[in-house]
Amino acid sequence: MKLTRKEKRKKRHLRVRKKVKGSSDRPRLCVYRSNKHIYASLIDDSCSPNKVITTVSSLSPEFKKNITDRSIHGGNIKGAEIVGKLIAEKAKSLGIEKVVFDRGGYKYTGRVKVLAESARKGGLKF
């Protein structure tokens, strides 16, 4: 039986999640992308139910304040760059400098790569 694109991503994500664990001093930066939006969350896996520390997406009010051009949205690279910068700013304000990157089963290209690089430029260390 041939796997669908979603099933393949889920398999990759489970394979990555076996190795990537977040803690309170080094949380997991988890990325989810859809066709229209991109989301980034900092998650502490050491708690019994995993605790979401903070999250930023292309739907959040901070993102909408930072865009000046109507062509920037969550479905393109410029939007992913802004989300990466915002998650780095939020993490720094919470006293978090080191994170582990969870690409969510996506290939490390395009919007996922740009988000990670802009978070690094913002001061996060992977």
Backbone hydrogen bonds in HBPLUS format (Angstrom, degrees):
<---DONOR---> <-ACCEPTOR-->    atom                        ^
c    i                          cat <-CA-CA->   ^        H-A-AA   ^      H-
h    n   atom  resd res      DA  || num        DHA   H-A  angle D-A-AA Bond
n    s   type  num  typ     dist DA aas  dist angle  dist       angle   num
A0008-LYS N   A0004-THR O   3.01 MM   4  6.27 154.4  2.08 150.2 157.1     1
A0009-ARG N   A0005-ARG O   3.06 MM   4  6.33 155.7  2.13 146.1 152.2     2
A0010-LYS N   A0006-LYS O   2.98 MM   4  6.23 158.5  2.02 149.5 155.3     3
A0011-LYS N   A0007-GLU O   3.03 MM   4  6.25 154.4  2.10 144.7 151.1     4
A0012-ARG N   A0008-LYS O   3.02 MM   4  6.33 160.2  2.06 148.5 153.5     5
A0013-HIS N   A0009-ARG O   2.80 MM   4  6.02 158.4  1.85 151.9 158.7     6
A0014-LEU N   A0010-LYS O   2.97 MM   4  6.19 158.8  2.02 148.9 153.4     7
A0015-ARG N   A0011-LYS O   3.07 MM   4  6.29 152.2  2.15 144.3 152.1     8
A0016-VAL N   A0012-ARG O   2.94 MM   4  6.23 152.8  2.02 150.9 157.9     9
A0017-ARG N   A0013-HIS O   2.86 MM   4  6.03 158.4  1.90 150.3 156.8    10
A0018-LYS N   A0014-LEU O   3.18 MM   4  6.31 131.6  2.42 138.8 148.2    11
A0019-LYS N   A0016-VAL O   3.07 MM   3  5.62 142.5  2.22 111.9 121.1    12
A0020-VAL N   A0016-VAL O   3.06 MM   4  6.23 149.1  2.16 149.2 158.8    13
A0045-ASP N   A0022-GLY O   3.29 MM  23  4.96 136.8  2.49  93.0 105.0    14
A0023-SER N   A0026-ARG O   2.92 MM   3  4.99 164.6  1.94 112.3 117.5    15
A0100-VAL N   A0027-PRO O   2.93 MM  73  6.28 155.4  1.99 147.9 154.2    16
A0028-ARG N   A0043-ILE O   2.85 MM  15  5.08 167.5  1.86 153.9 150.9    17
A0043-ILE N   A0028-ARG O   2.86 MM  15  5.08 155.9  1.91 139.8 147.8    18
A0029-LEU N   A0100-VAL O   2.71 MM  71  5.94 167.1  1.72 163.8 168.3    19
A0102-ASP N   A0029-LEU O   2.86 MM  73  5.73 172.1  1.87 149.1 147.0    20
A0030-CYS N   A0041-SER O   2.79 MM  11  5.18 154.3  1.85 157.3 160.7    21
A0041-SER N   A0030-CYS O   2.92 MM  11  5.18 156.8  1.98 146.8 154.3    22
A0031-VAL N   A0102-ASP O   3.22 MM  71  6.48 143.4  2.36 164.2 173.1    23
A0032-TYR N   A0039-TYR O   3.01 MM   7  5.13 162.8  2.04 140.9 143.9    24
A0039-TYR N   A0032-TYR O   2.77 MM   7  5.13 162.7  1.80 165.8 168.2    25
A0034-SER N   A0037-HIS O   2.85 MM   3  5.29 177.5  1.85 159.8 159.0    26
A0058-SER N   A0038-ILE O   3.08 MM  20  5.76 137.4  2.27 154.6 166.3    27
A0040-ALA N   A0056-VAL O   2.83 MM  16  5.42 159.6  1.87 168.9 174.9    28
A0056-VAL N   A0040-ALA O   2.86 MM  16  5.42 161.2  1.90 162.0 168.3    29
A0042-LEU N   A0054-THR O   2.87 MM  12  5.43 166.8  1.89 160.1 162.3    30
A0053-ILE N   A0042-LEU O   2.74 MM  11  5.41 150.9  1.82 150.9 160.0    31
A0044-ASP N   A0051-LYS O   2.79 MM   7  5.12 169.8  1.80 156.6 158.7    32
A0051-LYS N   A0044-ASP O   3.03 MM   7  5.12 157.8  2.08 151.4 149.7    33
A0060-SER N   A0057-SER O   3.26 MM   3  5.35 159.6  2.30 102.4 108.3    34
A0064-LYS N   A0060-SER O   3.29 MM   4  6.68 157.8  2.35 148.3 154.3    35
A0065-LYS N   A0061-PRO O   3.01 MM   4  6.26 137.4  2.20 143.0 153.8    36
A0066-ASN N   A0062-GLU O   3.28 MM   4  6.50 145.1  2.41 141.0 148.9    37
A0066-ASN N   A0063-PHE O   3.13 MM   3  5.30 125.7  2.44  98.7 112.0    38
A0072-ILE N   A0069-ASP O   3.29 MM   3  5.82 168.0  2.31 113.5 117.1    39
A0076-ASN N   A0073-HIS O   3.35 MM   3  6.06 165.6  2.37 122.3 122.4    40
A0080-ALA N   A0076-ASN O   3.22 MM   4  6.57 153.2  2.30 146.3 153.9    41
A0081-GLU N   A0077-ILE O   2.97 MM   4  6.22 148.8  2.07 148.2 156.7    42
A0082-ILE N   A0078-LYS O   3.19 MM   4  6.48 153.4  2.26 143.7 149.6    43
A0083-VAL N   A0079-GLY O   3.05 MM   4  6.34 158.1  2.10 148.4 154.3    44
A0084-GLY N   A0080-ALA O   2.99 MM   4  6.19 156.3  2.04 146.3 152.3    45
A0085-LYS N   A0081-GLU O   3.05 MM   4  6.30 154.7  2.11 145.2 151.8    46
A0086-LEU N   A0082-ILE O   2.93 MM   4  6.15 157.4  1.98 150.1 156.3    47
A0087-ILE N   A0083-VAL O   2.96 MM   4  6.16 156.7  2.02 150.7 156.1    48
A0088-ALA N   A0084-GLY O   3.15 MM   4  6.28 150.4  2.24 140.3 148.0    49
A0089-GLU N   A0085-LYS O   3.04 MM   4  6.32 155.2  2.11 145.8 152.5    50
A0090-LYS N   A0086-LEU O   2.97 MM   4  6.20 161.1  2.00 149.2 154.0    51
A0091-ALA N   A0087-ILE O   2.98 MM   4  6.07 157.8  2.03 141.6 147.8    52
A0092-LYS N   A0088-ALA O   2.94 MM   4  6.10 161.2  1.97 149.4 154.5    53
A0093-SER N   A0089-GLU O   3.01 MM   4  6.22 152.3  2.09 144.8 152.2    54
A0094-LEU N   A0090-LYS O   3.13 MM   4  6.39 132.3  2.36 138.5 150.7    55
A0094-LEU N   A0091-ALA O   3.09 MM   3  5.09 132.7  2.32  96.2 109.2    56
A0096-ILE N   A0091-ALA O   2.84 MM   5  5.03 166.3  1.86 149.2 144.5    57
A0095-GLY N   A0092-LYS O   3.07 MM   3  4.98 157.2  2.12 100.5 107.3    58
A0125-LYS N   A0097-GLU O   2.78 MM  28  6.10 158.1  1.83 160.3 167.5    59
A0099-VAL N   A0125-LYS O   2.96 MM  26  6.21 161.7  2.00 160.7 163.9    60
A0106-TYR N   A0103-ARG O   3.29 MM   3  5.75 165.1  2.32 115.0 118.2    61
A0109-THR N   A0107-LYS O   2.82 MM   2  5.62 136.6  2.01 106.0  92.4    62
A0114-VAL N   A0110-GLY O   3.05 MM   4  6.29 163.1  2.08 155.0 160.1    63
A0115-LEU N   A0111-ARG O   2.96 MM   4  6.03 158.1  2.00 145.2 151.0    64
A0116-ALA N   A0112-VAL O   3.09 MM   4  6.29 160.7  2.13 145.7 150.6    65
A0117-GLU N   A0113-LYS O   2.93 MM   4  6.17 162.3  1.97 152.3 157.2    66
A0118-SER N   A0114-VAL O   2.94 MM   4  6.06 157.0  2.00 148.8 154.7    67
A0119-ALA N   A0115-LEU O   3.01 MM   4  6.18 146.1  2.12 142.9 152.1    68
A0120-ARG N   A0116-ALA O   3.01 MM   4  6.28 147.5  2.12 143.5 152.4    69
A0121-LYS N   A0117-GLU O   2.95 MM   4  6.23 155.4  2.01 143.8 150.5    70
A0122-GLY N   A0118-SER O   2.97 MM   4  6.09 137.0  2.16 133.8 145.2    71
A0124-LEU N   A0119-ALA O   3.13 MM   5  5.81 162.1  2.16 154.5 149.5    72
A0123-GLY N   A0120-ARG O   3.04 MM   3  5.30 158.0  2.09 106.1 113.1    73
